[in-house]
Amino acid sequence: MRAVLKKQLADFEVAQKAKEHRARMVSVEGPKKWRELKDCLETCIGEINEGLDDDGLLSLAKTANDNEIRLIHELSRRDILIVFDPSSASISYKSDRGKGQFLPYLDGDSLEYEWKQMSDYSGFDPYKREGRAIALGDCDYRSQPKLRLTWEMSEIIVRCAVHLG
């Protein structure tokens, strides 16, 4: 009986440590990933707009909430709202044509993301180029890709915005 109780206590302590570790990673690494994503979006938009009109075709608009930004396709006057949830470190995007979400998970001591496309933007496939599907890393996007880099996330969002135009 004592051995069973000791094992239950040990299992409980391991679960508590894992829970505390996840909470610490979400609270520390989540905001870092959010800042990285915003920086990646700014860089990506700058590269796309380079050589175009003075204002460019894509822009980022900050909102009153630091956990939200809008990616605007100036030509079509459409936008995508991108939202960071600090309590879970999830990042979602939404427009009038669809939405998706980047769900966090722990990979050792690293906070990584899975992409979940919640609606398809009327047949939009962000990984289709010249009639062929492209893979993200070693993983085809249809099998919930593990996104290790924020530029992969920003590329998905920017492709959605460009498609909206």
C-alpha positions in Angstrom: 0.0 0.0 0.0 2.8 2.4 0.9 4.5 1.7 -2.4 1.4 2.6 -4.3 0.9 5.8 -2.4 4.6 6.7 -2.9 4.2 6.1 -6.7 1.0 8.2 -6.8 2.8 11.0 -4.9 5.8 10.9 -7.3 3.5 10.9 -10.3 1.6 13.9 -8.9 4.9 15.8 -8.3 6.1 15.1 -11.8 2.8 16.3 -13.3 2.9 19.4 -11.1 6.5 20.2 -12.3 5.4 19.7 -15.9 2.5 22.0 -15.4 4.6 24.6 -13.8 7.2 24.3 -16.6 4.5 24.7 -19.3 3.1 27.8 -17.5 6.6 29.3 -17.2 7.3 28.6 -20.9 4.0 30.1 -22.0 4.5 33.2 -19.9 8.1 33.8 -21.0 8.4 32.3 -24.5 4.9 33.1 -25.7 5.4 36.9 -25.7 8.9 36.4 -27.3 7.3 34.4 -30.2 4.6 37.1 -30.6 7.3 39.8 -30.9 9.2 37.7 -33.3 6.1 37.1 -35.4 5.4 40.8 -35.6 9.0 41.6 -36.6 8.8 38.8 -39.3 5.6 40.2 -40.6 7.1 43.7 -40.8 10.2 42.4 -42.6 8.1 40.3 -45.0 5.8 43.1 -45.8 8.8 45.5 -46.4 10.3 43.0 -48.8 7.0 42.6 -50.7 6.4 46.3 -50.9 9.9 47.1 -52.0 9.8 48.7 -55.4 6.0 49.2 -55.4 4.1 52.4 -54.9 5.1 54.7 -52.0 2.6 53.2 -49.6 2.9 49.6 -50.9 0.1 47.1 -51.1 0.4 45.5 -47.7 0.7 47.2 -44.3 0.5 46.4 -40.6 -1.8 48.5 -38.4 -1.3 48.4 -34.6 -4.4 48.4 -32.5 -5.0 49.8 -29.0 -4.4 46.3 -27.7 -0.7 45.2 -27.8 -1.9 41.6 -28.4 -3.5 42.5 -31.8 -2.4 43.7 -35.1 -4.1 44.0 -38.5 -2.5 43.1 -41.8 -4.1 45.2 -44.5 -4.2 44.5 -48.2 -4.5 48.1 -49.4 -5.7 47.3 -52.9 -8.7 45.3 -51.8 -9.3 47.2 -48.6 -9.5 43.8 -46.7 -7.6 42.9 -43.6 -6.7 40.1 -41.3 -6.8 40.5 -37.6 -4.0 38.6 -35.8 -4.4 38.0 -32.1 -2.0 36.7 -29.4 -3.6 35.1 -26.3 -1.0 35.5 -23.5 -2.7 33.0 -21.3 -2.2 30.1 -23.7 0.4 31.6 -26.1 -1.8 30.7 -29.0 -1.9 33.0 -32.1 -5.0 33.3 -34.3 -5.8 35.1 -37.5 -9.2 35.9 -38.9 -10.7 37.8 -41.8 -14.1 37.9 -43.5 -12.9 35.0 -45.7 -11.5 32.6 -43.2 -9.5 32.0 -40.1 -6.7 29.9 -38.6 -4.8 29.3 -35.5 -1.2 28.5 -34.4 -1.4 26.3 -31.3 1.6 26.1 -29.0 3.2 22.9 -27.7 6.4 22.2 -25.8 9.3 20.5 -27.5 11.7 20.0 -24.6 12.6 23.6 -23.5 11.3 25.2 -26.7 7.8 26.6 -27.4 6.8 25.5 -30.9 3.5 25.8 -32.8 1.1 23.7 -34.9 -1.0 25.3 -37.6 -4.7 24.7 -37.7 -6.5 26.1 -40.7 -10.1 26.5 -39.5 -11.5 27.5 -42.9 -10.1 27.4 -46.3 -10.5 30.9 -47.8 -12.6 29.6 -50.6 -10.3 26.9 -51.8 -7.1 28.8 -50.9 -4.1 26.6 -50.3 -1.2 28.6 -48.9 1.2 25.7 -49.8 0.2 25.4 -53.4 2.7 26.8 -55.9 2.4 26.2 -59.6 0.0 23.4 -59.2 2.0 21.4 -56.6 1.7 21.2 -52.8 4.9 22.2 -51.0 5.9 20.9 -47.6 6.8 22.9 -44.5 10.0 21.4 -43.2 9.7 17.7 -43.3 5.9 17.7 -42.8 3.1 18.2 -45.3 0.8 20.9 -44.0 -2.2 18.7 -44.2 -0.8 16.7 -41.3 -0.7 19.6 -38.8 2.8 21.0 -39.5 5.1 21.7 -36.6 6.2 25.3 -37.1 9.6 26.0 -35.6 10.1 29.4 -37.1 8.0 32.5 -36.9 8.7 33.3 -40.5 6.8 30.2 -41.5 3.8 31.5 -39.5 4.2 35.0 -41.1 4.4 33.4 -44.6 1.0 31.6 -44.0 -0.6 34.9 -42.8 0.8 37.0 -45.6 -0.2 34.4 -48.3 -3.7 34.6 -46.9 -3.7 38.4 -47.1 -2.4 38.3 -50.7 -5.0 35.8 -51.7 -7.7 38.0 -50.3 -6.9 40.6 -52.9 
